[in-house]
Amino acid sequence: MAVAVPVVRRPGLWPTAVTTLLRLAAPGWWRRSPHLPLPDPRLWAFRMVTAYGRTDAVPAAADVVSYLEWCRGSSSRGAS
């Protein structure tokens, strides 16, 4: 939840955050409870290991905002 607050305070990042969340979501997330686009646990563990060195790491809010800003900038240049 602490990660969501800085994103909520930046409306310009909302579309990027939603797009990113959907890209990370487990396939068929809408068919399984809790019916939320949560990241695939294996993908999330891999991302945390590559970023922080541990599968149980929690990303810092500043890191999430920086990543979303990078994604927004990349997509505006035509990158996917």
mmCIF file of the N, C-alpha and C atoms, coordinates in Angstrom:
data_MODEL
# 
_entry.id   MODEL 
# 
loop_
_atom_site.group_PDB 
_atom_site.id 
_atom_site.type_symbol 
_atom_site.label_atom_id 
_atom_site.label_alt_id 
_atom_site.label_comp_id 
_atom_site.label_asym_id 
_atom_site.label_entity_id 
_atom_site.label_seq_id 
_atom_site.pdbx_PDB_ins_code 
_atom_site.Cartn_x 
_atom_site.Cartn_y 
_atom_site.Cartn_z 
_atom_site.occupancy 
_atom_site.B_iso_or_equiv 
_atom_site.pdbx_formal_charge 
_atom_site.auth_seq_id 
_atom_site.auth_comp_id 
_atom_site.auth_asym_id 
_atom_site.auth_atom_id 
_atom_site.pdbx_PDB_model_num 
ATOM 1   N N  . MET A 1 1  ? 0.815   -1.202  0.000   1.00 0.00 ? 1  MET A N  1 
ATOM 2   C CA . MET A 1 1  ? 0.000   0.000   0.000   1.00 0.00 ? 1  MET A CA 1 
ATOM 3   C C  . MET A 1 1  ? 0.856   1.263   0.000   1.00 0.00 ? 1  MET A C  1 
ATOM 4   N N  . ALA A 1 2  ? 1.993   1.200   0.681   1.00 0.00 ? 2  ALA A N  1 
ATOM 5   C CA . ALA A 1 2  ? 2.876   2.368   0.718   1.00 0.00 ? 2  ALA A CA 1 
ATOM 6   C C  . ALA A 1 2  ? 3.385   2.727   -0.669  1.00 0.00 ? 2  ALA A C  1 
ATOM 7   N N  . VAL A 1 3  ? 3.432   1.758   -1.549  1.00 0.00 ? 3  VAL A N  1 
ATOM 8   C CA . VAL A 1 3  ? 3.876   2.006   -2.917  1.00 0.00 ? 3  VAL A CA 1 
ATOM 9   C C  . VAL A 1 3  ? 2.793   2.727   -3.711  1.00 0.00 ? 3  VAL A C  1 
ATOM 10  N N  . ALA A 1 4  ? 1.542   2.456   -3.396  1.00 0.00 ? 4  ALA A N  1 
ATOM 11  C CA . ALA A 1 4  ? 0.430   3.040   -4.153  1.00 0.00 ? 4  ALA A CA 1 
ATOM 12  C C  . ALA A 1 4  ? 0.260   4.532   -3.883  1.00 0.00 ? 4  ALA A C  1 
ATOM 13  N N  . VAL A 1 5  ? 0.540   4.980   -2.690  1.00 0.00 ? 5  VAL A N  1 
ATOM 14  C CA . VAL A 1 5  ? 0.298   6.382   -2.321  1.00 0.00 ? 5  VAL A CA 1 
ATOM 15  C C  . VAL A 1 5  ? 1.059   7.357   -3.229  1.00 0.00 ? 5  VAL A C  1 
ATOM 16  N N  . PRO A 1 6  ? 2.362   7.173   -3.446  1.00 0.00 ? 6  PRO A N  1 
ATOM 17  C CA . PRO A 1 6  ? 3.053   8.114   -4.347  1.00 0.00 ? 6  PRO A CA 1 
ATOM 18  C C  . PRO A 1 6  ? 2.512   8.087   -5.778  1.00 0.00 ? 6  PRO A C  1 
ATOM 19  N N  . VAL A 1 7  ? 2.038   6.928   -6.224  1.00 0.00 ? 7  VAL A N  1 
ATOM 20  C CA . VAL A 1 7  ? 1.477   6.840   -7.574  1.00 0.00 ? 7  VAL A CA 1 
ATOM 21  C C  . VAL A 1 7  ? 0.127   7.556   -7.623  1.00 0.00 ? 7  VAL A C  1 
ATOM 22  N N  . VAL A 1 8  ? -0.688  7.394   -6.594  1.00 0.00 ? 8  VAL A N  1 
ATOM 23  C CA . VAL A 1 8  ? -1.992  8.064   -6.540  1.00 0.00 ? 8  VAL A CA 1 
ATOM 24  C C  . VAL A 1 8  ? -1.810  9.581   -6.561  1.00 0.00 ? 8  VAL A C  1 
ATOM 25  N N  . ARG A 1 9  ? -0.734  10.049  -5.980  1.00 0.00 ? 9  ARG A N  1 
ATOM 26  C CA . ARG A 1 9  ? -0.474  11.497  -5.934  1.00 0.00 ? 9  ARG A CA 1 
ATOM 27  C C  . ARG A 1 9  ? 0.055   12.050  -7.253  1.00 0.00 ? 9  ARG A C  1 
ATOM 28  N N  . ARG A 1 10 ? 0.273   11.182  -8.236  1.00 0.00 ? 10 ARG A N  1 
ATOM 29  C CA . ARG A 1 10 ? 0.773   11.600  -9.552  1.00 0.00 ? 10 ARG A CA 1 
ATOM 30  C C  . ARG A 1 10 ? -0.191  11.131  -10.638 1.00 0.00 ? 10 ARG A C  1 
ATOM 31  N N  . PRO A 1 11 ? -1.263  11.875  -10.872 1.00 0.00 ? 11 PRO A N  1 
ATOM 32  C CA . PRO A 1 11 ? -2.257  11.458  -11.872 1.00 0.00 ? 11 PRO A CA 1 
ATOM 33  C C  . PRO A 1 11 ? -1.672  11.228  -13.259 1.00 0.00 ? 11 PRO A C  1 
ATOM 34  N N  . GLY A 1 12 ? -0.592  11.885  -13.591 1.00 0.00 ? 12 GLY A N  1 
ATOM 35  C CA . GLY A 1 12 ? 0.038   11.688  -14.892 1.00 0.00 ? 12 GLY A CA 1 
ATOM 36  C C  . GLY A 1 12 ? 0.602   10.283  -15.067 1.00 0.00 ? 12 GLY A C  1 
ATOM 37  N N  . LEU A 1 13 ? 0.836   9.580   -13.958 1.00 0.00 ? 13 LEU A N  1 
ATOM 38  C CA . LEU A 1 13 ? 1.354   8.214   -14.022 1.00 0.00 ? 13 LEU A CA 1 
ATOM 39  C C  . LEU A 1 13 ? 0.257   7.156   -14.011 1.00 0.00 ? 13 LEU A C  1 
ATOM 40  N N  . TRP A 1 14 ? -0.988  7.536   -13.769 1.00 0.00 ? 14 TRP A N  1 
ATOM 41  C CA . TRP A 1 14 ? -2.072  6.558   -13.662 1.00 0.00 ? 14 TRP A CA 1 
ATOM 42  C C  . TRP A 1 14 ? -2.209  5.675   -14.891 1.00 0.00 ? 14 TRP A C  1 
ATOM 43  N N  . PRO A 1 15 ? -2.263  6.236   -16.107 1.00 0.00 ? 15 PRO A N  1 
ATOM 44  C CA . PRO A 1 15 ? -2.396  5.348   -17.277 1.00 0.00 ? 15 PRO A CA 1 
ATOM 45  C C  . PRO A 1 15 ? -1.214  4.377   -17.401 1.00 0.00 ? 15 PRO A C  1 
ATOM 46  N N  . THR A 1 16 ? -0.015  4.868   -17.126 1.00 0.00 ? 16 THR A N  1 
ATOM 47  C CA . THR A 1 16 ? 1.166   4.021   -17.192 1.00 0.00 ? 16 THR A CA 1 
ATOM 48  C C  . THR A 1 16 ? 1.115   2.941   -16.126 1.00 0.00 ? 16 THR A C  1 
ATOM 49  N N  . ALA A 1 17 ? 0.669   3.302   -14.931 1.00 0.00 ? 17 ALA A N  1 
ATOM 50  C CA . ALA A 1 17 ? 0.576   2.325   -13.841 1.00 0.00 ? 17 ALA A CA 1 
ATOM 51  C C  . ALA A 1 17 ? -0.425  1.222   -14.172 1.00 0.00 ? 17 ALA A C  1 
ATOM 52  N N  . VAL A 1 18 ? -1.566  1.582   -14.724 1.00 0.00 ? 18 VAL A N  1 
ATOM 53  C CA . VAL A 1 18 ? -2.578  0.583   -15.084 1.00 0.00 ? 18 VAL A CA 1 
ATOM 54  C C  . VAL A 1 18 ? -2.056  -0.321  -16.193 1.00 0.00 ? 18 VAL A C  1 
ATOM 55  N N  . THR A 1 19 ? -1.434  0.264   -17.207 1.00 0.00 ? 19 THR A N  1 
ATOM 56  C CA . THR A 1 19 ? -0.878  -0.520  -18.302 1.00 0.00 ? 19 THR A CA 1 
ATOM 57  C C  . THR A 1 19 ? 0.194   -1.480  -17.795 1.00 0.00 ? 19 THR A C  1 
ATOM 58  N N  . THR A 1 20 ? 1.055   -0.995  -16.940 1.00 0.00 ? 20 THR A N  1 
ATOM 59  C CA . THR A 1 20 ? 2.127   -1.823  -16.384 1.00 0.00 ? 20 THR A CA 1 
ATOM 60  C C  . THR A 1 20 ? 1.558   -2.942  -15.534 1.00 0.00 ? 20 THR A C  1 
ATOM 61  N N  . LEU A 1 21 ? 0.567   -2.628  -14.723 1.00 0.00 ? 21 LEU A N  1 
ATOM 62  C CA . LEU A 1 21 ? -0.066  -3.642  -13.889 1.00 0.00 ? 21 LEU A CA 1 
ATOM 63  C C  . LEU A 1 21 ? -0.680  -4.743  -14.749 1.00 0.00 ? 21 LEU A C  1 
ATOM 64  N N  . LEU A 1 22 ? -1.346  -4.368  -15.811 1.00 0.00 ? 22 LEU A N  1 
ATOM 65  C CA . LEU A 1 22 ? -1.958  -5.365  -16.698 1.00 0.00 ? 22 LEU A CA 1 
ATOM 66  C C  . LEU A 1 22 ? -0.904  -6.201  -17.427 1.00 0.00 ? 22 LEU A C  1 
ATOM 67  N N  . ARG A 1 23 ? 0.226   -5.592  -17.754 1.00 0.00 ? 23 ARG A N  1 
ATOM 68  C CA . ARG A 1 23 ? 1.303   -6.350  -18.411 1.00 0.00 ? 23 ARG A CA 1 
ATOM 69  C C  . ARG A 1 23 ? 1.923   -7.376  -17.464 1.00 0.00 ? 23 ARG A C  1 
ATOM 70  N N  . LEU A 1 24 ? 1.977   -7.050  -16.181 1.00 0.00 ? 24 LEU A N  1 
ATOM 71  C CA . LEU A 1 24 ? 2.560   -7.963  -15.196 1.00 0.00 ? 24 LEU A CA 1 
ATOM 72  C C  . LEU A 1 24 ? 1.558   -8.997  -14.688 1.00 0.00 ? 24 LEU A C  1 
ATOM 73  N N  . ALA A 1 25 ? 0.285   -8.770  -14.931 1.00 0.00 ? 25 ALA A N  1 
ATOM 74  C CA . ALA A 1 25 ? -0.758  -9.648  -14.380 1.00 0.00 ? 25 ALA A CA 1 
ATOM 75  C C  . ALA A 1 25 ? -0.626  -11.074 -14.901 1.00 0.00 ? 25 ALA A C  1 
ATOM 76  N N  . ALA A 1 26 ? -0.958  -11.993 -14.013 1.00 0.00 ? 26 ALA A N  1 
ATOM 77  C CA . ALA A 1 26 ? -0.948  -13.409 -14.392 1.00 0.00 ? 26 ALA A CA 1 
ATOM 78  C C  . ALA A 1 26 ? -1.989  -13.652 -15.475 1.00 0.00 ? 26 ALA A C  1 
ATOM 79  N N  . PRO A 1 27 ? -1.679  -14.492 -16.430 1.00 0.00 ? 27 PRO A N  1 
ATOM 80  C CA . PRO A 1 27 ? -2.665  -14.802 -17.475 1.00 0.00 ? 27 PRO A CA 1 
ATOM 81  C C  . PRO A 1 27 ? -3.959  -15.349 -16.861 1.00 0.00 ? 27 PRO A C  1 
ATOM 82  N N  . GLY A 1 28 ? -5.080  -14.892 -17.364 1.00 0.00 ? 28 GLY A N  1 
ATOM 83  C CA . GLY A 1 28 ? -6.382  -15.359 -16.877 1.00 0.00 ? 28 GLY A CA 1 
ATOM 84  C C  . GLY A 1 28 ? -6.730  -14.878 -15.480 1.00 0.00 ? 28 GLY A C  1 
ATOM 85  N N  . TRP A 1 29 ? -6.158  -13.756 -15.057 1.00 0.00 ? 29 TRP A N  1 
ATOM 86  C CA . TRP A 1 29 ? -6.371  -13.264 -13.688 1.00 0.00 ? 29 TRP A CA 1 
ATOM 87  C C  . TRP A 1 29 ? -7.846  -13.045 -13.388 1.00 0.00 ? 29 TRP A C  1 
ATOM 88  N N  . TRP A 1 30 ? -8.639  -12.713 -14.394 1.00 0.00 ? 30 TRP A N  1 
ATOM 89  C CA . TRP A 1 30 ? -10.058 -12.407 -14.184 1.00 0.00 ? 30 TRP A CA 1 
ATOM 90  C C  . TRP A 1 30 ? -10.877 -13.657 -13.870 1.00 0.00 ? 30 TRP A C  1 
ATOM 91  N N  . ARG A 1 31 ? -10.306 -14.834 -14.118 1.00 0.00 ? 31 ARG A N  1 
ATOM 92  C CA . ARG A 1 31 ? -11.036 -16.080 -13.854 1.00 0.00 ? 31 ARG A CA 1 
ATOM 93  C C  . ARG A 1 31 ? -10.815 -16.615 -12.453 1.00 0.00 ? 31 ARG A C  1 
ATOM 94  N N  . ARG A 1 32 ? -9.841  -16.071 -11.739 1.00 0.00 ? 32 ARG A N  1 
ATOM 95  C CA . ARG A 1 32 ? -9.490  -16.589 -10.411 1.00 0.00 ? 32 ARG A CA 1 
ATOM 96  C C  . ARG A 1 32 ? -9.692  -15.528 -9.343  1.00 0.00 ? 32 ARG A C  1 
ATOM 97  N N  . SER A 1 33 ? -10.163 -15.978 -8.212  1.00 0.00 ? 33 SER A N  1 
ATOM 98  C CA . SER A 1 33 ? -10.300 -15.083 -7.069  1.00 0.00 ? 33 SER A CA 1 
ATOM 99  C C  . SER A 1 33 ? -8.912  -14.619 -6.658  1.00 0.00 ? 33 SER A C  1 
ATOM 100 N N  . PRO A 1 34 ? -8.714  -13.398 -6.352  1.00 0.00 ? 34 PRO A N  1 
ATOM 101 C CA . PRO A 1 34 ? -9.638  -12.320 -6.027  1.00 0.00 ? 34 PRO A CA 1 
ATOM 102 C C  . PRO A 1 34 ? -10.049 -11.470 -7.223  1.00 0.00 ? 34 PRO A C  1 
ATOM 103 N N  . HIS A 1 35 ? -9.880  -11.955 -8.441  1.00 0.00 ? 35 HIS A N  1 
ATOM 104 C CA . HIS A 1 35 ? -10.303 -11.264 -9.664  1.00 0.00 ? 35 HIS A CA 1 
ATOM 105 C C  . HIS A 1 35 ? -9.651  -9.883  -9.807  1.00 0.00 ? 35 HIS A C  1 
ATOM 106 N N  . LEU A 1 36 ? -8.377  -9.830  -9.451  1.00 0.00 ? 36 LEU A N  1 
ATOM 107 C CA . LEU A 1 36 ? -7.584  -8.602  -9.578  1.00 0.00 ? 36 LEU A CA 1 
ATOM 108 C C  . LEU A 1 36 ? -6.368  -8.886  -10.455 1.00 0.00 ? 36 LEU A C  1 
ATOM 109 N N  . PRO A 1 37 ? -5.912  -7.907  -11.207 1.00 0.00 ? 37 PRO A N  1 
ATOM 110 C CA . PRO A 1 37 ? -4.750  -8.137  -12.080 1.00 0.00 ? 37 PRO A CA 1 
ATOM 111 C C  . PRO A 1 37 ? -3.438  -8.140  -11.297 1.00 0.00 ? 37 PRO A C  1 
ATOM 112 N N  . LEU A 1 38 ? -3.277  -9.141  -10.431 1.00 0.00 ? 38 LEU A N  1 
ATOM 113 C CA . LEU A 1 38 ? -2.068  -9.244  -9.626  1.00 0.00 ? 38 LEU A CA 1 
ATOM 114 C C  . LEU A 1 38 ? -0.957  -9.891  -10.446 1.00 0.00 ? 38 LEU A C  1 
ATOM 115 N N  . PRO A 1 39 ? 0.292   -9.510  -10.171 1.00 0.00 ? 39 PRO A N  1 
ATOM 116 C CA . PRO A 1 39 ? 1.404   -10.096 -10.927 1.00 0.00 ? 39 PRO A CA 1 
ATOM 117 C C  . PRO A 1 39 ? 1.500   -11.604 -10.716 1.00 0.00 ? 39 PRO A C  1 
ATOM 118 N N  . ASP A 1 40 ? 1.951   -12.286 -11.749 1.00 0.00 ? 40 ASP A N  1 
ATOM 119 C CA . ASP A 1 40 ? 2.238   -13.710 -11.635 1.00 0.00 ? 40 ASP A CA 1 
ATOM 120 C C  . ASP A 1 40 ? 3.313   -13.859 -10.557 1.00 0.00 ? 40 ASP A C  1 
ATOM 121 N N  . PRO A 1 41 ? 3.118   -14.720 -9.565  1.00 0.00 ? 41 PRO A N  1 
ATOM 122 C CA . PRO A 1 41 ? 4.087   -14.849 -8.468  1.00 0.00 ? 41 PRO A CA 1 
ATOM 123 C C  . PRO A 1 41 ? 5.498   -15.212 -8.947  1.00 0.00 ? 41 PRO A C  1 
ATOM 124 N N  . ARG A 1 42 ? 5.609   -16.047 -9.972  1.00 0.00 ? 42 ARG A N  1 
ATOM 125 C CA . ARG A 1 42 ? 6.944   -16.414 -10.467 1.00 0.00 ? 42 ARG A CA 1 
ATOM 126 C C  . ARG A 1 42 ? 7.626   -15.225 -11.140 1.00 0.00 ? 42 ARG A C  1 
ATOM 127 N N  . LEU A 1 43 ? 6.870   -14.464 -11.915 1.00 0.00 ? 43 LEU A N  1 
ATOM 128 C CA . LEU A 1 43 ? 7.430   -13.275 -12.556 1.00 0.00 ? 43 LEU A CA 1 
ATOM 129 C C  . LEU A 1 43 ? 7.829   -12.252 -11.502 1.00 0.00 ? 43 LEU A C  1 
ATOM 130 N N  . TRP A 1 44 ? 6.976   -12.053 -10.499 1.00 0.00 ? 44 TRP A N  1 
ATOM 131 C CA . TRP A 1 44 ? 7.271   -11.085 -9.442  1.00 0.00 ? 44 TRP A CA 1 
ATOM 132 C C  . TRP A 1 44 ? 8.535   -11.489 -8.679  1.00 0.00 ? 44 TRP A C  1 
ATOM 133 N N  . ALA A 1 45 ? 8.668   -12.774 -8.354  1.00 0.00 ? 45 ALA A N  1 
ATOM 134 C CA . ALA A 1 45 ? 9.859   -13.251 -7.641  1.00 0.00 ? 45 ALA A CA 1 
ATOM 135 C C  . ALA A 1 45 ? 11.111  -12.998 -8.483  1.00 0.00 ? 45 ALA A C  1 
ATOM 136 N N  . PHE A 1 46 ? 11.021  -13.285 -9.788  1.00 0.00 ? 46 PHE A N  1 
ATOM 137 C CA . PHE A 1 46 ? 12.147  -13.035 -10.680 1.00 0.00 ? 46 PHE A CA 1 
ATOM 138 C C  . PHE A 1 46 ? 12.507  -11.554 -10.711 1.00 0.00 ? 46 PHE A C  1 
ATOM 139 N N  . ARG A 1 47 ? 11.497  -10.693 -10.832 1.00 0.00 ? 47 ARG A N  1 
ATOM 140 C CA . ARG A 1 47 ? 11.756  -9.241  -10.878 1.00 0.00 ? 47 ARG A CA 1 
ATOM 141 C C  . ARG A 1 47 ? 12.392  -8.747  -9.588  1.00 0.00 ? 47 ARG A C  1 
ATOM 142 N N  . MET A 1 48 ? 11.946  -9.285  -8.439  1.00 0.00 ? 48 MET A N  1 
ATOM 143 C CA . MET A 1 48 ? 12.513  -8.854  -7.161  1.00 0.00 ? 48 MET A CA 1 
ATOM 144 C C  . MET A 1 48 ? 13.953  -9.338  -6.992  1.00 0.00 ? 48 MET A C  1 
ATOM 145 N N  . VAL A 1 49 ? 14.230  -10.549 -7.454  1.00 0.00 ? 49 VAL A N  1 
ATOM 146 C CA . VAL A 1 49 ? 15.604  -11.063 -7.377  1.00 0.00 ? 49 VAL A CA 1 
ATOM 147 C C  . VAL A 1 49 ? 16.526  -10.241 -8.262  1.00 0.00 ? 49 VAL A C  1 
ATOM 148 N N  . THR A 1 50 ? 16.085  -9.936  -9.469  1.00 0.00 ? 50 THR A N  1 
ATOM 149 C CA . THR A 1 50 ? 16.955  -9.178  -10.370 1.00 0.00 ? 50 THR A CA 1 
ATOM 150 C C  . THR A 1 50 ? 17.132  -7.734  -9.914  1.00 0.00 ? 50 THR A C  1 
ATOM 151 N N  . ALA A 1 51 ? 16.152  -7.176  -9.232  1.00 0.00 ? 51 ALA A N  1 
ATOM 152 C CA . ALA A 1 51 ? 16.255  -5.783  -8.782  1.00 0.00 ? 51 ALA A CA 1 
ATOM 153 C C  . ALA A 1 51 ? 16.898  -5.644  -7.400  1.00 0.00 ? 51 ALA A C  1 
ATOM 154 N N  . TYR A 1 52 ? 16.549  -6.561  -6.479  1.00 0.00 ? 52 TYR A N  1 
ATOM 155 C CA . TYR A 1 52 ? 16.960  -6.389  -5.086  1.00 0.00 ? 52 TYR A CA 1 
ATOM 156 C C  . TYR A 1 52 ? 17.737  -7.562  -4.509  1.00 0.00 ? 52 TYR A C  1 
ATOM 157 N N  . GLY A 1 53 ? 17.841  -8.658  -5.263  1.00 0.00 ? 53 GLY A N  1 
ATOM 158 C CA . GLY A 1 53 ? 18.617  -9.788  -4.792  1.00 0.00 ? 53 GLY A CA 1 
ATOM 159 C C  . GLY A 1 53 ? 17.870  -10.773 -3.911  1.00 0.00 ? 53 GLY A C  1 
ATOM 160 N N  . ARG A 1 54 ? 16.567  -10.547 -3.685  1.00 0.00 ? 54 ARG A N  1 
ATOM 161 C CA . ARG A 1 54 ? 15.774  -11.443 -2.833  1.00 0.00 ? 54 ARG A CA 1 
ATOM 162 C C  . ARG A 1 54 ? 14.371  -11.574 -3.406  1.00 0.00 ? 54 ARG A C  1 
ATOM 163 N N  . THR A 1 55 ? 13.795  -12.764 -3.285  1.00 0.00 ? 55 THR A N  1 
ATOM 164 C CA . THR A 1 55 ? 12.433  -12.959 -3.788  1.00 0.00 ? 55 THR A CA 1 
ATOM 165 C C  . THR A 1 55 ? 11.402  -12.272 -2.904  1.00 0.00 ? 55 THR A C  1 
ATOM 166 N N  . ASP A 1 56 ? 11.717  -12.048 -1.638  1.00 0.00 ? 56 ASP A N  1 
ATOM 167 C CA . ASP A 1 56 ? 10.747  -11.449 -0.711  1.00 0.00 ? 56 ASP A CA 1 
ATOM 168 C C  . ASP A 1 56 ? 10.909  -9.939  -0.576  1.00 0.00 ? 56 ASP A C  1 
ATOM 169 N N  . ALA A 1 57 ? 11.676  -9.329  -1.449  1.00 0.00 ? 57 ALA A N  1 
ATOM 170 C CA . ALA A 1 57 ? 11.896  -7.880  -1.380  1.00 0.00 ? 57 ALA A CA 1 
ATOM 171 C C  . ALA A 1 57 ? 10.608  -7.128  -1.693  1.00 0.00 ? 57 ALA A C  1 
ATOM 172 N N  . VAL A 1 58 ? 10.494  -5.957  -1.105  1.00 0.00 ? 58 VAL A N  1 
ATOM 173 C CA . VAL A 1 58 ? 9.371   -5.057  -1.377  1.00 0.00 ? 58 VAL A CA 1 
ATOM 174 C C  . VAL A 1 58 ? 9.971   -3.811  -2.023  1.00 0.00 ? 58 VAL A C  1 
ATOM 175 N N  . PRO A 1 59 ? 9.530   -3.474  -3.219  1.00 0.00 ? 59 PRO A N  1 
ATOM 176 C CA . PRO A 1 59 ? 10.124  -2.316  -3.895  1.00 0.00 ? 59 PRO A CA 1 
ATOM 177 C C  . PRO A 1 59 ? 9.845   -1.016  -3.139  1.00 0.00 ? 59 PRO A C  1 
ATOM 178 N N  . ALA A 1 60 ? 10.827  -0.160  -3.136  1.00 0.00 ? 60 ALA A N  1 
ATOM 179 C CA . ALA A 1 60 ? 10.664  1.156   -2.526  1.00 0.00 ? 60 ALA A CA 1 
ATOM 180 C C  . ALA A 1 60 ? 9.726   1.990   -3.395  1.00 0.00 ? 60 ALA A C  1 
ATOM 181 N N  . ALA A 1 61 ? 8.951   2.831   -2.759  1.00 0.00 ? 61 ALA A N  1 
ATOM 182 C CA . ALA A 1 61 ? 7.995   3.676   -3.481  1.00 0.00 ? 61 ALA A CA 1 
ATOM 183 C C  . ALA A 1 61 ? 8.717   4.531   -4.528  1.00 0.00 ? 61 ALA A C  1 
ATOM 184 N N  . ALA A 1 62 ? 9.879   5.064   -4.176  1.00 0.00 ? 62 ALA A N  1 
ATOM 185 C CA . ALA A 1 62 ? 10.636  5.894   -5.117  1.00 0.00 ? 62 ALA A CA 1 
ATOM 186 C C  . ALA A 1 62 ? 11.067  5.083   -6.335  1.00 0.00 ? 62 ALA A C  1 
ATOM 187 N N  . ASP A 1 63 ? 11.396  3.810   -6.122  1.00 0.00 ? 63 ASP A N  1 
ATOM 188 C CA . ASP A 1 63 ? 11.778  2.952   -7.245  1.00 0.00 ? 63 ASP A CA 1 
ATOM 189 C C  . ASP A 1 63 ? 10.594  2.712   -8.184  1.00 0.00 ? 63 ASP A C  1 
ATOM 190 N N  . VAL A 1 64 ? 9.419   2.525   -7.607  1.00 0.00 ? 64 VAL A N  1 
ATOM 191 C CA . VAL A 1 64 ? 8.220   2.292   -8.415  1.00 0.00 ? 64 VAL A CA 1 
ATOM 192 C C  . VAL A 1 64 ? 7.902   3.531   -9.243  1.00 0.00 ? 64 VAL A C  1 
ATOM 193 N N  . VAL A 1 65 ? 7.957   4.697   -8.630  1.00 0.00 ? 65 VAL A N  1 
ATOM 194 C CA . VAL A 1 65 ? 7.684   5.944   -9.351  1.00 0.00 ? 65 VAL A CA 1 
ATOM 195 C C  . VAL A 1 65 ? 8.712   6.141   -10.462 1.00 0.00 ? 65 VAL A C  1 
ATOM 196 N N  . SER A 1 66 ? 9.977   5.901   -10.159 1.00 0.00 ? 66 SER A N  1 
ATOM 197 C CA . SER A 1 66 ? 11.028  6.041   -11.182 1.00 0.00 ? 66 SER A CA 1 
ATOM 198 C C  . SER A 1 66 ? 10.795  5.083   -12.341 1.00 0.00 ? 66 SER A C  1 
ATOM 199 N N  . TYR A 1 67 ? 10.422  3.843   -12.023 1.00 0.00 ? 67 TYR A N  1 
ATOM 200 C CA . TYR A 1 67 ? 10.165  2.851   -13.067 1.00 0.00 ? 67 TYR A CA 1 
ATOM 201 C C  . TYR A 1 67 ? 8.986   3.275   -13.947 1.00 0.00 ? 67 TYR A C  1 
ATOM 202 N N  . LEU A 1 68 ? 7.915   3.745   -13.315 1.00 0.00 ? 68 LEU A N  1 
ATOM 203 C CA . LEU A 1 68 ? 6.744   4.177   -14.086 1.00 0.00 ? 68 LEU A CA 1 
ATOM 204 C C  . LEU A 1 68 ? 7.067   5.390   -14.951 1.00 0.00 ? 68 LEU A C  1 
ATOM 205 N N  . GLU A 1 69 ? 7.861   6.299   -14.436 1.00 0.00 ? 69 GLU A N  1 
ATOM 206 C CA . GLU A 1 69 ? 8.270   7.453   -15.246 1.00 0.00 ? 69 GLU A CA 1 
ATOM 207 C C  . GLU A 1 69 ? 9.113   6.992   -16.433 1.00 0.00 ? 69 GLU A C  1 
ATOM 208 N N  . TRP A 1 70 ? 9.983   6.011   -16.203 1.00 0.00 ? 70 TRP A N  1 
ATOM 209 C CA . TRP A 1 70 ? 10.787  5.466   -17.293 1.00 0.00 ? 70 TRP A CA 1 
ATOM 210 C C  . TRP A 1 70 ? 9.880   4.802   -18.336 1.00 0.00 ? 70 TRP A C  1 
ATOM 211 N N  . CYS A 1 71 ? 8.910   4.007   -17.868 1.00 0.00 ? 71 CYS A N  1 
ATOM 212 C CA . CYS A 1 71 ? 7.966   3.363   -18.788 1.00 0.00 ? 71 CYS A CA 1 
ATOM 213 C C  . CYS A 1 71 ? 7.200   4.392   -19.606 1.00 0.00 ? 71 CYS A C  1 
ATOM 214 N N  . ARG A 1 72 ? 6.725   5.431   -18.943 1.00 0.00 ? 72 ARG A N  1 
ATOM 215 C CA . ARG A 1 72 ? 5.984   6.480   -19.637 1.00 0.00 ? 72 ARG A CA 1 
ATOM 216 C C  . ARG A 1 72 ? 6.857   7.135   -20.698 1.00 0.00 ? 72 ARG A C  1 
ATOM 217 N N  . GLY A 1 73 ? 8.085   7.440   -20.351 1.00 0.00 ? 73 GLY A N  1 
ATOM 218 C CA . GLY A 1 73 ? 9.013   8.050   -21.312 1.00 0.00 ? 73 GLY A CA 1 
ATOM 219 C C  . GLY A 1 73 ? 9.352   7.127   -22.463 1.00 0.00 ? 73 GLY A C  1 
ATOM 220 N N  . SER A 1 74 ? 9.496   5.834   -22.164 1.00 0.00 ? 74 SER A N  1 
ATOM 221 C CA . SER A 1 74 ? 9.812   4.855   -23.216 1.00 0.00 ? 74 SER A CA 1 
ATOM 222 C C  . SER A 1 74 ? 8.651   4.709   -24.183 1.00 0.00 ? 74 SER A C  1 
ATOM 223 N N  . SER A 1 75 ? 7.427   4.673   -23.653 1.00 0.00 ? 75 SER A N  1 
ATOM 224 C CA . SER A 1 75 ? 6.275   4.486   -24.535 1.00 0.00 ? 75 SER A CA 1 
ATOM 225 C C  . SER A 1 75 ? 6.022   5.718   -25.378 1.00 0.00 ? 75 SER A C  1 
ATOM 226 N N  . SER A 1 76 ? 6.395   6.889   -24.874 1.00 0.00 ? 76 SER A N  1 
ATOM 227 C CA . SER A 1 76 ? 6.157   8.099   -25.671 1.00 0.00 ? 76 SER A CA 1 
ATOM 228 C C  . SER A 1 76 ? 7.142   8.201   -26.845 1.00 0.00 ? 76 SER A C  1 
ATOM 229 N N  . ARG A 1 77 ? 8.220   7.408   -26.793 1.00 0.00 ? 77 ARG A N  1 
ATOM 230 C CA . ARG A 1 77 ? 9.180   7.390   -27.898 1.00 0.00 ? 77 ARG A CA 1 
ATOM 231 C C  . ARG A 1 77 ? 8.900   6.264   -28.873 1.00 0.00 ? 77 ARG A C  1 
ATOM 232 N N  . GLY A 1 78 ? 7.782   5.561   -28.661 1.00 0.00 ? 78 GLY A N  1 
ATOM 233 C CA . GLY A 1 78 ? 7.411   4.502   -29.582 1.00 0.00 ? 78 GLY A CA 1 
ATOM 234 C C  . GLY A 1 78 ? 7.941   3.144   -29.197 1.00 0.00 ? 78 GLY A C  1 
ATOM 235 N N  . ALA A 1 79 ? 8.628   3.034   -28.083 1.00 0.00 ? 79 ALA A N  1 
ATOM 236 C CA . ALA A 1 79 ? 9.132   1.725   -27.628 1.00 0.00 ? 79 ALA A CA 1 
ATOM 237 C C  . ALA A 1 79 ? 7.990   0.974   -26.953 1.00 0.00 ? 79 ALA A C  1 
ATOM 238 N N  . SER A 1 80 ? 8.109   -0.334  -26.921 1.00 0.00 ? 80 SER A N  1 
ATOM 239 C CA . SER A 1 80 ? 7.077   -1.107  -26.239 1.00 0.00 ? 80 SER A CA 1 
ATOM 240 C C  . SER A 1 80 ? 7.598   -1.722  -24.970 1.00 0.00 ? 80 SER A C  1 
# 
